[in-house]
Amino acid sequence: MGRLYNKKLISGLFLFAIMASFSHGADITFGYIGQRIIPHEYNYEGTMVGGLSGLDYDPKTESYVAVSDDRSKENPARFYGLKLDYDISGFHGWKVADVHFIKGIDGAVFPKADFFGKSYVDPESLKISPSGNSYFWTSEGHAKHGVNPFVREMALDGSYLRDFTLPKKYLVTDNKGIRDNLAFEALTVTTDNKSLVISTEGPLKQDGQEADAGHGALVRLLQFDIETGQAIHEYVYSLEPVHKEPLPVGNFSVNGVVDILALNSNEYIIAERSFSFGVGLSVRLYLVNLAGATDVLSLESLQGSQYQIADKKLLLDLGELGITIDNIEGMSFGKMLKDGRRSLIMISDDNFSFAQVTQILAFAVNGLN
């Protein structure tokens, strides 16, 4: 059963075990293969490759697709095709293979921010549809300028196909809805190929405080039926506290869900990314079970309500790999390795900052059925 939550924010208990055993049937562990770096301001066909925030693998082409979270500032909103060369002996190389611009409902690329800084798109996650003929993707919107988030389907060339119907509680208002830059960051297709599960990065305004070093926060996992485009279920996931106090105390810090992968009908891997100014980053993977969690789709606010939140166990703390970790925001299962294990790839968002890089990490996953 999930843990009972009533009003108080979860303070969080870090679990330092590298394994977790749920009903999945086996312990999941990760064998680190290696990393590759796409340099800052790498140019491909006149575009700046950066801000890579969502990732998926296409077994038909044995390639990856990565969406940039560029709000059409450097170049129009876009996504890239990637070829990654790795095996159990190491991560040997990478190649940017193509780029496509994302189109709006009007068929045009998304414009730059207006004079007052209002952006109209913030792509954060992307997954290939079960048919392989389209992509599902999300935009965080721009809450401080009243721009709502959305969940959409687009053709392989980036042209608009349709919107999913978003519950009103996510829409931007003065005291409800998404927080700025903490909206739809994570997306996965369920293993039965019938629905999407999407996570906000941080809590809705009406659901309580953002995470800090003293306490965690509550986010919603929203499930859509692919055929109808309607929301059908929703569950609560508890974020851990920010990993360390910022320096000096009072500066910016954040912890949030940055990606999600479906394992079976109830279990998911969720990546949490924590950042504190003056301290740095922490990225952890959790095994999450929704079997005992309450469906809260009907709840406009979580405060004052009783429900079961999803169970979670720590799988991997990337800080234990012995390498510098950048701003990881995307992950995807990849090809099968020759020894029968499934690979997992993670990618970082360099924020188009000279102090960061696009980091690609490769792992072999043990314990997947």
C-alpha positions in Angstrom: 0.0 0.0 0.0 1.1 3.6 -0.5 1.9 5.8 2.4 -1.0 7.8 3.9 -0.6 11.6 3.4 -2.7 14.2 5.3 -1.8 17.9 5.0 1.8 17.8 6.1 4.5 17.8 3.4 6.7 14.7 3.3 10.1 15.5 4.7 11.5 12.5 2.9 13.9 9.8 3.9 16.9 9.1 1.7 17.3 5.4 1.0 21.0 4.7 0.2 20.5 1.1 -1.0 21.5 0.7 -4.7 18.9 -1.9 -5.2 15.1 -1.9 -4.8 12.7 -4.9 -4.9 9.0 -4.3 -5.6 6.6 -6.6 -7.3 8.7 -6.2 -10.4 10.1 -9.6 -9.5 13.9 -8.9 -9.5 16.3 -6.3 -8.1 17.0 -3.6 -10.6 20.7 -2.4 -10.8 22.6 -0.3 -13.2 26.0 -1.0 -14.8 27.6 2.2 -15.9 29.0 1.9 -19.5 30.3 5.4 -20.1 29.6 8.9 -21.2 30.0 11.2 -24.2 29.8 15.0 -24.4 28.3 17.2 -27.1 30.2 20.5 -26.8 28.6 23.7 -25.8 27.3 25.7 -28.9 27.7 22.7 -31.2 26.2 23.6 -34.5 24.1 21.4 -36.7 22.5 22.7 -39.9 22.5 26.2 -38.6 21.0 25.4 -35.2 22.6 25.4 -31.8 22.4 21.9 -30.3 21.5 22.3 -26.7 18.8 22.3 -24.1 18.1 18.6 -24.7 15.5 17.8 -22.2 13.5 14.7 -23.4 14.7 11.5 -25.1 13.4 8.4 -26.7 14.7 5.4 -28.6 13.3 4.2 -32.0 14.1 0.5 -32.4 13.0 0.6 -36.1 15.9 2.9 -36.9 18.1 2.2 -34.0 18.3 5.9 -33.3 17.2 8.4 -30.7 15.2 11.5 -30.8 15.9 14.4 -28.3 13.7 17.5 -27.9 15.3 20.9 -27.1 13.7 23.1 -24.5 14.7 26.2 -26.4 11.8 28.6 -26.2 12.5 29.6 -29.8 15.2 31.9 -28.5 18.3 30.5 -30.2 16.4 28.8 -33.0 12.8 27.9 -33.5 11.6 25.1 -31.1 12.9 21.8 -32.5 14.0 18.2 -31.9 17.0 16.2 -33.1 17.8 12.7 -34.3 20.8 11.2 -32.6 23.0 8.1 -33.4 24.8 6.7 -30.4 27.5 4.1 -30.6 27.9 2.1 -27.4 28.0 -1.5 -26.3 29.0 -3.4 -23.1 32.6 -2.5 -23.7 32.1 1.3 -23.7 30.5 4.4 -25.1 32.3 5.0 -28.4 30.7 7.9 -30.1 27.7 10.1 -31.0 26.3 11.8 -34.1 23.6 14.4 -34.6 21.7 12.9 -37.6 18.8 15.3 -38.3 16.7 18.2 -37.0 13.1 19.1 -37.3 11.2 22.3 -36.2 8.0 22.0 -34.2 5.0 23.6 -35.7 2.0 25.2 -34.0 -1.7 24.8 -34.7 -1.3 27.4 -37.5 1.4 25.3 -39.2 4.1 27.9 -38.5 7.2 27.5 -36.2 6.9 28.9 -32.8 8.0 32.6 -32.6 10.6 34.1 -30.3 9.5 35.6 -27.0 7.7 39.0 -27.4 9.1 42.3 -26.2 7.9 41.7 -22.6 9.6 38.2 -22.5 6.4 36.1 -23.0 7.3 32.8 -24.5 4.7 30.6 -26.3 6.4 27.2 -26.0 8.8 25.4 -23.7 9.3 21.8 -25.0 10.4 19.5 -22.2 9.5 15.9 -23.0 8.9 13.7 -26.1 8.1 10.1 -26.7 7.4 8.1 -29.9 3.8 7.0 -30.3 3.0 3.2 -30.3 2.4 3.4 -34.0 5.9 4.9 -34.6 4.3 7.4 -36.9 4.1 10.4 -34.5 5.5 11.9 -31.3 3.8 12.9 -28.1 5.3 15.9 -26.5 4.8 18.5 -23.7 5.3 22.2 -23.2 5.7 23.7 -19.8 4.1 26.9 -20.9 5.2 30.2 -19.3 3.1 30.6 -16.2 4.4 34.1 -15.1 3.1 35.4 -18.5 -0.2 33.4 -18.4 0.8 30.9 -21.0 -0.7 27.5 -20.2 1.1 24.1 -20.6 -0.1 21.6 -23.1 0.3 17.9 -24.2 0.3 17.4 -27.9 0.8 14.9 -30.7 2.9 15.9 -33.8 3.9 14.1 -37.0 7.4 12.9 -37.5 8.2 16.1 -39.4 7.0 18.3 -36.4 3.7 19.3 -37.8 0.7 19.6 -35.5 -1.8 16.7 -35.1 -3.8 17.3 -32.0 -4.0 18.4 -28.3 -4.8 16.2 -25.3 -7.6 17.7 -23.0 -5.9 19.1 -20.0 -7.8 19.3 -16.6 -8.6 22.9 -15.6 -6.7 22.6 -12.4 -3.4 22.8 -14.4 -4.3 26.0 -16.1 -2.6 29.2 -15.0 -4.5 31.4 -12.5 -3.5 33.7 -9.7 -3.6 31.0 -7.0 -4.0 27.7 -8.9 -2.4 25.8 -11.7 1.2 25.2 -12.7 4.2 27.1 -11.3 6.5 28.8 -13.7 9.1 26.4 -15.1 7.8 23.6 -13.0 5.1 22.1 -15.2 5.1 19.1 -17.6 8.7 17.9 -17.6 8.2 14.1 -17.8 6.3 11.8 -20.2 6.1 8.0 -20.8 3.9 5.7 -22.8 2.5 2.9 -20.7 3.6 -0.7 -21.5 0.2 -1.6 -22.9 0.5 1.3 -25.4 -2.9 2.6 -24.5 -2.1 5.7 -22.4 0.4 8.4 -21.4 1.6 9.2 -17.9 2.9 12.7 -17.5 4.5 14.4 -14.4 4.8 17.9 -13.4 8.2 18.9 -12.2 7.0 20.6 -9.1 3.7 21.0 -7.2 0.7 22.9 -8.5 0.1 26.1 -6.6 -3.0 24.8 -4.8 -1.1 21.6 -3.7 1.4 23.1 -1.4 4.9 24.4 -1.2 7.8 23.7 -3.5 10.6 21.4 -2.2 13.5 22.9 -0.3 16.2 21.5 1.9 13.8 21.2 4.8 11.0 19.3 3.2 9.8 17.6 0.0 6.8 18.4 -2.1 3.9 16.6 -3.9 3.5 16.3 -7.6 0.8 14.7 -9.8 1.2 11.9 -12.2 -1.5 12.4 -14.8 -2.6 9.6 -17.1 -4.3 10.2 -20.5 -6.0 7.7 -22.7 -4.2 7.9 -26.1 -7.3 7.1 -28.2 -9.6 9.8 -26.7 -7.0 12.3 -25.5 -8.9 12.5 -22.2 -7.4 12.4 -18.6 -8.4 9.1 -17.0 -6.3 8.8 -13.8 -4.1 10.8 -11.5 -1.8 9.9 -8.7 0.4 11.7 -6.1 4.2 11.3 -6.0 6.3 12.7 -3.2 9.5 14.5 -4.1 12.5 14.3 -1.8 13.8 17.5 -0.2 16.5 19.5 -2.1 19.7 17.6 -1.5 21.6 20.5 0.2 21.0 24.1 1.4 22.1 26.6 -1.2 25.1 28.8 -0.5 24.6 31.4 0.7 21.4 30.2 2.4 18.4 31.8 0.7 19.6 31.5 -2.8 17.8 29.5 -5.5 17.3 25.7 -5.1 14.9 23.2 -6.6 14.1 19.5 -6.7 11.7 18.1 -9.3 10.7 15.1 -11.5 12.6 15.4 -14.8 11.6 12.1 -16.5 9.7 8.9 -16.1 9.8 5.4 -17.7 7.1 2.8 -17.6 8.1 -0.7 -16.5 4.7 -2.4 -16.3 1.1 -1.5 -15.4 2.0 -0.2 -11.9 5.7 0.4 -11.8 7.8 3.3 -13.1 11.3 4.6 -12.9 11.3 8.3 -12.0 14.3 10.6 -12.2 14.6 13.4 -9.6 17.0 16.3 -10.3 17.9 18.6 -7.4 20.0 21.8 -7.7 21.2 24.2 -5.1 23.0 27.5 -6.0 26.6 27.4 -4.8 26.4 23.6 -4.2 25.6 21.9 -7.4 23.4 19.0 -8.6 22.0 15.7 -7.5 20.3 13.2 -9.7 18.6 10.1 -8.4 16.5 7.3 -9.9 13.5 5.8 -8.0 11.4 2.8 -8.5 7.8 3.9 -8.1 4.7 1.7 -7.6 1.2 3.1 -8.1 -0.7 -0.1 -7.1 -1.7 1.3 -3.7 -2.0 5.0 -4.6 -5.3 6.8 -4.6 -6.7 8.1 -7.9 -6.9 11.9 -7.2 -8.2 13.1 -10.6 -11.3 14.6 -8.9 -9.3 16.6 -6.4 -8.7 20.2 -7.3 -6.3 20.6 -4.4 -4.4 18.1 -2.4 -4.3 20.2 0.8 -6.7 19.0 3.5 -7.5 15.7 1.7 -6.6 12.2 2.6 -5.2 9.8 0.0 -2.4 7.2 -0.5 0.7 8.4 -2.3 2.8 6.2 -4.5 5.4 4.0 -2.9 9.0 4.7 -4.0 12.5 3.2 -3.4 15.9 4.5 -4.4 17.5 2.7 -7.3 20.5 4.8 -8.1 22.3 8.0 -7.0 24.3 9.2 -9.9 26.6 11.0 -7.4 28.0 7.6 -6.6 29.3 7.0 -10.2 32.5 9.0 -9.5 32.0 11.4 -12.4 30.8 15.0 -12.7 27.0 15.0 -13.4 25.5 17.8 -15.4 21.8 18.8 -15.6 20.2 15.5 -16.4 16.7 15.9 -17.7 15.9 13.1 -20.2 16.1 9.3 -20.1 15.1 6.4 -22.3 15.5 2.7 -22.5 17.7 1.9 -25.5 18.8 -1.1 -27.5 19.3 -4.6 -26.2 22.9 -5.4 -25.4 24.6 -8.6 -26.6 24.5 -10.0 -23.1 20.7 -9.7 -23.0 20.5 -6.7 -20.8 18.5 -3.6 -21.8 20.4 -0.3 -22.1 19.3 3.0 -20.6 20.5 6.4 -21.8 20.3 9.7 -19.9 20.9 13.2 -21.4 21.5 16.6 -19.8 20.1 20.0 -20.6 23.0 22.4 -20.9 20.7 25.5 -20.5 22.7 27.0 -23.4 25.2 28.0 -20.8 29.0 28.2 -21.4 29.5 26.6 -18.0 27.6 23.4 -19.0 27.7 20.7 -21.6 25.3 18.2 -23.1 26.2 15.0 -21.3 25.0 11.6 -22.5 25.3 8.6 -20.1 24.9 5.0 -21.0 24.0 2.1 -18.6 23.2 -1.6 -18.8 20.2 -2.5 -16.7 20.0 -5.7 -14.7 16.7 -7.1 -13.4 14.3 -6.1 -16.1 11.9 -8.9 -17.0 
